[in-house]
Amino acid sequence: AQQLGTPLSDQEYRQFFGSLRTARRASTACLLRALYGCQNPLVRRLDEYENHGVIPEGPICSEVPGTPFFPDFCTFAFYRCTRKKYFIKV
């Protein structure tokens, strides 16, 4: 069992993003995020699912070269959307 608030494993990421594999689906999820923000219930559910039930608070470390830290998960998720790097993980 994974600890609450921890990121998904590589296998779990493949499963999580399986329905978003096409750029069109991923960009639609990003559009929801842009329109309604991170507090939208659907966006929150996606973020919680991606992090084993708890959206991490505080600074986020990522695998993004040159941008290893983000102030919070919402900022990281917006970064993925704006850069169209939908499938990078923390």
C-alpha positions as a printed NumPy array, in Angstrom:
array([[  0.   ,   0.   ,   0.   ],
       [  1.229,   3.449,  -0.909],
       [  1.492,   6.229,   1.649],
       [ -1.085,   9.017,   1.301],
       [  0.267,  12.01 ,  -0.581],
       [  3.07 ,  10.143,  -2.335],
       [  3.311,  10.276,  -6.127],
       [  2.241,   7.345,  -8.246],
       [  4.772,   4.727,  -9.304],
       [  5.759,   4.536, -12.968],
       [  3.239,   1.746, -13.531],
       [  0.504,   3.692, -11.746],
       [  1.306,   6.763, -13.873],
       [  0.904,   4.736, -17.047],
       [ -2.476,   3.56 , -15.807],
       [ -3.525,   7.024, -14.566],
       [ -2.621,   8.748, -17.806],
       [ -3.87 ,   5.885, -19.969],
       [ -7.154,   7.66 , -20.596],
       [ -5.301,  10.917, -21.244],
       [ -2.678,   9.519, -23.639],
       [ -3.815,  11.562, -26.567],
       [ -2.785,  15.2  , -26.42 ],
       [ -6.409,  16.155, -27.033],
       [ -7.624,  14.452, -23.86 ],
       [ -4.74 ,  15.785, -21.81 ],
       [ -5.272,  19.299, -23.118],
       [ -8.968,  19.048, -22.203],
       [ -8.002,  18.235, -18.618],
       [ -5.643,  21.215, -18.712],
       [ -8.401,  23.429, -20.047],
       [-10.583,  22.457, -17.071],
       [ -7.682,  23.326, -14.777],
       [ -7.187,  26.698, -16.496],
       [-10.884,  27.57 , -16.486],
       [-11.809,  26.432, -13.   ],
       [ -8.529,  26.249, -11.096],
       [ -7.182,  23.685,  -8.722],
       [-10.124,  23.983,  -6.343],
       [-12.602,  22.581,  -8.873],
       [-13.933,  19.247,  -7.526],
       [-13.075,  17.318, -10.712],
       [ -9.568,  18.784, -10.869],
       [ -9.07 ,  18.044,  -7.162],
       [-10.16 ,  14.429,  -7.682],
       [ -7.649,  14.003, -10.505],
       [ -4.903,  15.569,  -8.386],
       [ -5.812,  13.398,  -5.394],
       [ -5.845,  10.27 ,  -7.531],
       [ -2.452,  11.149,  -8.947],
       [ -1.073,  11.433,  -5.397],
       [ -2.662,   8.434,  -3.644],
       [ -5.585,  10.358,  -2.173],
       [ -3.889,  13.496,  -0.833],
       [ -2.739,  16.543,  -2.776],
       [  0.767,  17.351,  -1.517],
       [  1.231,  20.661,   0.271],
       [  4.321,  22.793,   0.174],
       [  7.231,  22.608,  -2.227],
       [  7.182,  19.929,  -4.91 ],
       [ 10.327,  18.275,  -6.261],
       [ 10.068,  17.207,  -9.885],
       [ 11.896,  15.319, -12.597],
       [ 11.855,  18.434, -14.811],
       [ 15.413,  19.291, -15.896],
       [ 16.249,  22.856, -14.911],
       [ 13.055,  23.264, -12.888],
       [ 13.386,  20.878,  -9.957],
       [ 11.098,  22.715,  -7.482],
       [  7.6  ,  24.152,  -7.557],
       [  5.913,  25.96 ,  -4.637],
       [  2.927,  23.571,  -4.679],
       [  1.281,  20.814,  -6.697],
       [ -1.107,  23.224,  -8.427],
       [  1.825,  25.238,  -9.807],
       [  3.487,  22.033, -10.992],
       [  0.282,  20.896, -12.721],
       [ -0.123,  24.287, -14.423],
       [  3.508,  24.062, -15.567],
       [  2.803,  20.706, -17.209],
       [ -0.22 ,  22.165, -18.954],
       [  1.394,  25.368, -20.187],
       [  4.466,  23.528, -21.479],
       [  2.345,  20.69 , -22.912],
       [  4.482,  18.215, -20.967],
       [  1.404,  16.365, -19.807],
       [  3.072,  13.189, -18.623],
       [  5.994,  14.382, -16.506],
       [  5.757,  13.504, -12.836],
       [  6.939,  14.752,  -9.492]])
